Amino acid sequence: MKGFTYTLAFIWLIACSPKSFPDSNWEGKKWVLIELNGNPVQVSGTDKDAHIQFDAESKQISGNGGCNRIFGPYEIEKNEQLQFGNLGSTMMACPDSRFENAFLEAIRAVRSYAYEEGQLILKNGAGTEIIRLQ
C-alpha cells in the first residue's frame, strides 16, 4: 500500500510539473512573426525579424519587435490560456515604429494559443487569431 501511495504521489508531481506545459517544448525556439492581425509579414531571415523566444523555467520571453529588443513575463495555464505581462523594450529610433507598436499591442492582447502544423497561433480574448508565428 505504501508503494502505491508513493507511486501516486510521483505521478501527481509529474502531472503538475511546469515542464508538462507546452511552453517547455517552445523553449529555445525562435518564433518568427509571419502574420499580424490577418496580414502576412515579410521575413528576412535575420535577427531583425520580429520574433519571440520563451524561457519556460523563468516564464519570460525575449525577442525583437522588428527594431528594438523586447522582453517580459508570461503566464500559461491549462486550456490553452496564455497571457503576457508588462513588456519592456529598448528605445532605439526605428524607421517602422508603427509596425513594432502594432506587434507589441497584439502581444499585450493575447489571451490564448493554438499550435498547428509547426505554427504557434496567438489569439485575443474573443478567440480571434491576431499573431501567427513559425
C-alpha positions in Angstrom: 0.0 0.0 0.0 2.9 2.3 0.9 4.5 1.7 -2.6 1.2 2.5 -4.2 0.9 5.8 -2.4 4.4 6.8 -3.4 3.7 5.9 -7.0 0.5 8.1 -7.0 2.4 11.0 -5.4 5.1 10.7 -8.1 2.6 10.6 -10.9 0.8 13.6 -9.4 4.1 15.6 -9.2 4.9 14.8 -12.8 1.4 15.8 -13.9 1.7 19.1 -12.1 5.2 19.9 -13.2 5.6 23.1 -15.2 7.6 21.1 -17.8 4.3 19.4 -18.7 3.1 22.7 -20.2 3.6 23.2 -23.9 6.0 26.2 -23.4 8.7 23.7 -22.4 8.5 22.4 -26.0 8.6 26.0 -27.3 11.7 26.9 -25.3 14.8 27.8 -27.2 12.9 28.1 -30.5 12.9 31.5 -32.2 9.3 32.0 -33.1 9.3 34.4 -36.1 6.2 36.5 -36.8 4.7 35.6 -40.1 1.2 37.1 -39.8 -0.1 40.0 -37.7 -3.8 40.8 -37.5 -4.5 38.8 -40.6 -1.8 40.4 -42.7 1.3 38.5 -43.9 4.6 39.8 -42.6 7.7 39.9 -44.8 10.5 37.8 -43.3 14.2 38.5 -44.0 15.8 35.5 -42.2 17.8 37.9 -39.9 17.8 38.7 -36.2 15.8 41.8 -37.1 12.7 39.8 -38.0 10.0 40.3 -35.3 10.2 37.2 -33.1 9.9 35.9 -29.5 11.6 33.2 -27.6 10.2 31.5 -24.4 12.1 30.6 -21.3 9.8 28.1 -19.6 11.7 28.0 -16.4 11.7 31.8 -15.7 8.4 32.3 -17.5 10.0 35.2 -19.5 10.0 36.0 -23.2 12.7 37.8 -25.1 12.9 38.7 -28.8 12.7 41.6 -31.2 9.9 43.8 -32.4 11.5 44.5 -35.7 13.9 47.1 -34.4 14.0 47.0 -30.6 14.7 44.1 -28.3 11.6 43.1 -26.3 11.3 41.2 -23.0 8.8 40.4 -20.3 6.9 37.8 -18.3 4.2 35.5 -19.4 1.7 33.1 -17.8 0.5 29.9 -19.4 -2.3 27.8 -18.0 -4.2 24.7 -18.9 -7.0 25.0 -21.5 -4.6 26.8 -23.8 -4.6 30.1 -21.9 -1.7 32.4 -22.4 -1.1 36.0 -21.3 1.9 38.3 -21.4 2.7 40.7 -18.5 4.2 44.1 -18.8 6.6 44.1 -21.7 9.7 46.2 -21.9 11.8 47.1 -24.9 14.9 49.1 -25.8 14.1 52.6 -27.2 16.0 52.9 -30.4 14.6 55.1 -33.1 13.1 52.9 -35.8 12.1 53.6 -39.4 8.9 51.5 -39.0 7.9 52.1 -35.4 4.2 51.7 -36.3 4.7 48.0 -37.2 6.6 47.4 -34.0 4.0 49.2 -31.9 1.2 47.1 -33.6 3.1 43.9 -32.8 3.6 44.9 -29.1 -0.1 45.9 -28.8 -1.1 42.5 -30.3 1.2 40.6 -27.8 -0.5 42.5 -24.9 -3.9 41.4 -26.2 -3.1 37.7 -26.3 -5.3 35.5 -24.1 -4.9 32.0 -25.7 -2.9 30.0 -28.1 -3.2 27.1 -30.6 -0.5 25.0 -32.1 -0.9 23.6 -35.6 1.4 22.3 -38.3 4.5 23.8 -36.6 3.0 27.2 -36.2 2.1 29.0 -32.9 -1.2 30.9 -33.2 -1.9 33.6 -30.6 -5.5 34.8 -30.1 -7.2 37.6 -28.3 -9.9 37.4 -25.7 -12.6 36.9 -28.4 -10.7 33.9 -29.7 -9.6 35.8 -32.9 -6.2 35.0 -34.3 -4.0 38.1 -34.0 -0.5 36.7 -34.2 0.9 33.7 -36.2 4.5 32.6 -35.5 6.6 30.0 -37.2 
